[in-house]
Amino acid sequence: MRYLADECFDARIARALQDLGADVAGAGDATRGAPDEDVLAFAASEDRVLLTKDKDFGALVFRDAAPPAPGIVLLRLDGLTASEAAGVAIRILALPRFGRGAFTTIDAEGERARPLR
C-alpha cells in the first residue's frame, strides 16, 4: 500500500492512512509546485497510487493520454471532520487492489472506478 498524497490532498486522511499501516509520501516533499504531469511521473517512478482532489489528473490520463500513475484516487469530499477523514482512509484501503490500476473517484455517493489501461 504505497501512496503519494498530492499537495491539495487532506493531510488528516494521509495521516490516518499511515496510522493504518500505509506508506504515504507527500508530493509536496518532492514535487512542490510541479506541473501535474511531473507529479504523475513521480508517482509512477515511485510505484505509488496518487491521492488527489485535483480533477485535472483525469483529463491528463484520459483525454491527453499522459502516462498514468499506478492508480489515481480522486477525493470529491470537503469539510470533513477528523472522524470522517479516518473513515475515508478506511474507504481507500478497502478499494480493490488499494486503488491500483484504476482512476477511482470517492464522493458522498460511494466509489466509482475506471480502468487506467
TARA-V468835 format. One line per field, one symbol per residue. ss: DSSP state (H for helix, E for strand, C for the rest). psi: psi as a letter, one per 20 degrees, with the letter a starting at -180 (. if undefined). burial: I if it has 9 or more other C-alpha atoms within 8 Angstrom, else O. Layout:
# TARA-V468835
ss->???
psi->???
burial->???
This chain:
# TARA-V468835
ss->CEEEECCCCCHHHHHHHHHCCCEEEEHHHHHCCCCHHHHHHHHHHCCCEEEECCCHHHHHHHHCCCCCCCCEEEECCCCCCHHHHHHHHHHHHCCHHHHCCEEEEEECCEEEEEECC
psi->npqooqhiqohhgghhgghjjqooqphhghkpjqqhhhgghggghilqppprjoihhghghggikqprrhqpooplprkqrghhghhhghhghiqpkkiqjqopppahhbqpppqh.
burial->OIIIIIIOIOOIIIOIIIOOOIIIOIIIOOIOOOOOOIIIIIIIOOIIIIIIIOOOOIIIIOOOOOOIIIIIIIIIOOOOOOOOIIOIIIOIIOOOOIIIIIIIIIIOOOOOOOOIO
